[in-house]
Amino acid sequence: MYRDEFLNKKISDRIANQSVRSLRILESMMDFSSNDYLGIATQNLLSDRELDFLWNAGAKGSRLLSGNYPLIETVEKQIALFHSADAGLIFNAGYDANIGLLASVPQKGDTILYDQLSHASLRDGIRLSFAQSFSFLHNNLEDLERLLKKATGNIFIVTESVFSMDGDMIDLPLMVELAEKYQAHIIVDEAHATGIIGEKGEGLVQSKGYQQKIFARIHTFGKALGCHGAIVLGSTLLRNYLVNYARPFIYSTALPPSSIAAVQKSYALFPTFTEQRNHLNNLIQYFQSANCGFQILPSITPIQIVLIPGNEAVRNIATALQAEKFDIRAILYPTVPKNTERLRITLHAFNTMKELTVLLALLNQLSK
Ligand SMILES: Cc1ncc(COP(=O)(O)O)c(C=O)c1O
């Protein structure tokens, strides 16, 4: 018998406030929930018979020991070139990249200022750092400036370009202006912008031409790219620093060649997906201009938010939508602040206008 009864105390707290999480598999549903925005994973566009020999082989070690290999170095260079960065270092996941970067670069005496809606991986990295840290109000540059005035040491501003839980974007030019005024370094997590924002899906920073003004960009491979892993882009010195100090990079087995080959293939594919991005934009505009009966947040990205306050209320609506074969998930408190519980609907290049019309009608019906 496992002696694990003590774990029940915190699980019961979750049950009491209706926020207990469990793993589920929803099959044969219309996907309005995954991050596979372009359909690369769903449509199995990365399978490759020529690369079969790579499948199932591990990297055999961490990159600094026996796990480095030519393909991973080549792909790092190719991705850095695509994103107009001097260098890039691949991590096993976006989570690892954010932890590795933030826990190792800012030092004691430095200051990290981060958007209050920053992803858990950014916040966990910040918690591991010895620098002091303060959050600023979501997307609020006045609040950021208030904190910049008091900041000491090297200053880091941490933000997402497209926010994962709200779907909105930062005002990058104004943020860069502010950072320059206070000589701060900007770190941008482009997880939900990669593949989506910009003519080729190059991300927000590059689409605005600010790549030389950003200290570090994180592009993840698990969302629109349909793969797994992430890269930190920046200077060659930053890459060298991370190789020496980023613990998730140093103390973990490298991604296998099969994963890296898939990432390479996805980078050859997604920039050409102009039609898919156009269709996605049409779906986004349609969703934003329609009346679904509930309050929605403004968003020009595939992440669309329908606010339904209360864990029970939002869960009931999600269950009703799932009964109609729509894979849509409720985002509950404490993942989001109380009274901002929501449906997080993600739109994909493979969703049809017809599906969206039915979904909007269903939401309208459920709102009454
Ligand atoms: C903004 C953001 N950053 C980082 C991550 C973590 O990326 P990964 O799933 O590759 O660990 C996520 C994924 O949920 C995310 O939404």
The ligand as an ORCA input file, in Angstrom:
! r2SCAN-3c Opt
* xyz 0 1
  C       3.491     31.392    -23.606
  C       4.032     30.026    -23.413
  N       5.343     29.880    -23.162
  C       5.893     28.661    -22.991
  C       5.130     27.528    -23.042
  C       5.774     26.201    -22.800
  O       6.102     25.628    -24.011
  P       6.238     24.030    -24.140
  O       4.839     23.511    -24.262
  O       7.076     23.832    -25.346
  O       6.904     23.548    -22.886
  C       3.761     27.622    -23.324
  C       2.956     26.389    -23.429
  O       1.920     26.226    -22.858
  C       3.190     28.904    -23.501
  O       1.895     29.053    -23.743
*
